[in-house]
Amino acid sequence: MRISRRDFSRLGAMGLAARALPSSSFAEAPGDGKVGYCVIGLGVIADHFMRAVQQSSNSKITGLVSGHRDKAERIAAQYGVPKSSIYSYEDMDKMRENKTIDAVYVALPNSMHAEYTIRSAKAGKHVLCEKPMSTTVSEAEAMIAACKLMQVKLMIGYRLHYDPLNLKAIKLIRDGAIGTVETINGAFGFNAKPNQWRLNKALAGGGSLFDVGIYVLNASRYLTGEEPVKFTGVVSTIDHDGRFDTMEENVSWTLKFPSGVLATGSSTYGAQMSGYFKVFGSKGNLEMGPVYDYSGVRLRANYEGNSPDAPRVVIDETSQDQDPAQFTREAEHFSECVLKNQTPTSPGEEGLRDMQYIQAIYRAAGVNM
C-alpha cells in the first residue's frame, strides 16, 4: 500500500497509520560495532558528513542515494560502497532489504526533508536529518510521528549541541559565572550568490532565517535553557537584483523567555556577517564568535570573581578542531544512540520547536510561511 505524505499525516491523526503501513524487520546491531549510514543527497553538506564518518569510531558509509549515478559511483568507490547499495530517489525504498544500512543521513534541500525522512522510516532505518528539520510545523510533526510509528530514532543535525566550547558556554551560564542573564543578541549571514536552491522558497521554505538564522534562534534556547513565550519579527529586502523574488533577504526578531531574558537576533543573505552571540549578565558577559563555523570557534568571557577582592576572570579560548570534527561528534553521538537504544540529545522534538518559533516570528512580521 503506497501512502502519500498527506495521507500519512491524516492517518496518523486518526490513529490508523499503524494498520496502514507494512510491518518492518529492523536491522540488528551491526556485528562490527559500526552503524552503517546511507547518505541521501550528495551535495556540499553531505561531503562534510561523509568525511566525518570516515574519521569516526562507530560509523561507516554503506549506501548512497542520488539522482546522478556517475557522481554516486565515484563517491561510492571513495568510501567502499558497493554499486548494489547505490539508489536513485525513485527506488531508494529498496534499502529496506539492505542489512548493511542501519540509518540514513538526509542532506537534501529543506522542502525534501519530510518526504525522505518518512520514506526512510518506513524502510525501517533510523534518521539523522539536517536542519532546518522541515519547512512547516505540520511536516515536522509528521516526521516525528512516522519515526515513532516505525520505532526508529530521529535526530536533527544541530552539530553545535555537541561542540565542547558551546557546551562550556552553557555550563558557565548554568553555574552562574556571569550572574543573572539579562539579554542575549546574535546574528549570522552571508552574501548569497544567485541561482542557489536556498534562494528558491519552494525548496528552502523561506529566507535566511531558515538557513542561518536558525543557528541564532537555537543558540538563544540552549543558552537560556528556556523556551520563548513572546515574539516580534520584521523582514526586509534591500537588494532587488532578482535573488529575492520569492523570499525576504533580511530577518530580525526578538524572543522573550519566561525568566524575562530578551534575545534579539538577525540573519541576512545580503552581507557577510560572521556568526556570533553575546550574553550579558549581572556579573559579566560571555560571547562566542565565530561560533557557527566548522572550525576556529572562539569563546570569550569576562566576569567577577567569587569574592569581592578576587580578580576578574577572563577566558579566551579558540577551538583547535578542524573540519569535519563537529560532524564526527554528531555522527558518533547518533550512532551511539542507535547502538545503545538511547534518545539523541537533539531529537525530532528539538527541530519541531524551532519550526514553531520560526512560524511565530514570521507571523509577527506579517509574513505567511
C-alpha positions, 0 to 999 in steps of 0.5 A: 500500500503506497501512502502519500505524505498527506495521507500519512499525516491524516492517518496518523491523526486518526490513529490508523497509520499503524494498520496502514503501513507494512510491518518492518524487520529492523536491522540488528546491531551491526556485528562490527560495532559500526552503524552503517549510514546511507547518505541521501543527497550528495551535495556540499553538506553531505561531503562534510558528513561523509568525511566525518564518518570516515574519521569516526569510531562507530560509523561507516558509509554503506549506501548512497542515494542520488539522482546522478549515478556517475557522481554516486559511483565515484563517491561510492568507490571513495568510501567502499560502497558497493554499486548494489547499495547505490539508489536513485530517489525513485527506488531508494525504498529498496534499502529496506532489504539492505542489512548493511544500512542501519540509518540514513543521513538526509542532506537534501534541500529543506522542502525534501526533508519530510518526504525522505525522512518518512520514506526512510522510516518506513524502510525501517532505518533510523534518521539523522536529518539536517536542519532546518528539520522541515519547512512547516510545523505540520511536516515536522510533526509528521516526521516525528510521528512516522519515526515513532510509528516505525520505532526508529530514532530521529535526530536533527543535525544541530552539530553545535549541541555537541561542540565542547566550547558551546557546551562550556558556554552553557555550563558557565551560564548554568553555574552562574559565572556571569550572574543573572542573564539579562539579554542575549543578541546574535546574528549570522549571514552571508552574501548569497550568490544567485541561482542557489536552491536556498534562494528558491522558497519552494525548496528552502521554505523561506529566507535566511532565517531558515538557513542561518538564522536558525543557528541564532534562534537555537543558540538563544534556547540552549543558552537560556535553557528556556523556551520563548513565550513572546515574539516580534519579527520584521523582514526586509529586502534591500537588494532587488537584483532578482535573488529575492523574488520569492523570499525576504533577504533580511530577518530580525526578531526578538524572543522573550523567555519566561525568566524575562531574558530578551534575545534579539537576533538577525540573519541576512543573505545580503552581507557577510556577517560572521556568526556570533552571540553575546550574553550579558549578565549581572556579573559579566558577559560571555560571547562566542564568535565565530561560533557557527563555523566548522572550525576556529570557534572562539569563546570569550568571557569576562566576569567577577570573581567569587569574592569581592577582592578576587580578580576578574576572570577572563577566558579566551579560548579558540577551538583547535578542531578542524573540519569535519570534527563537529560532524564526527561528534554528531555522527558518533553521538547518533550512532551511539544512540542507535547502538545503545537504544538511547534518545539523541540529545537533539531529537525530532522534538528539538527541530519541531520547536524551532519550526514553531518559533520560526512560524511565530516570528514570521507571523509577527512580521506579517509574513505567511510561511 
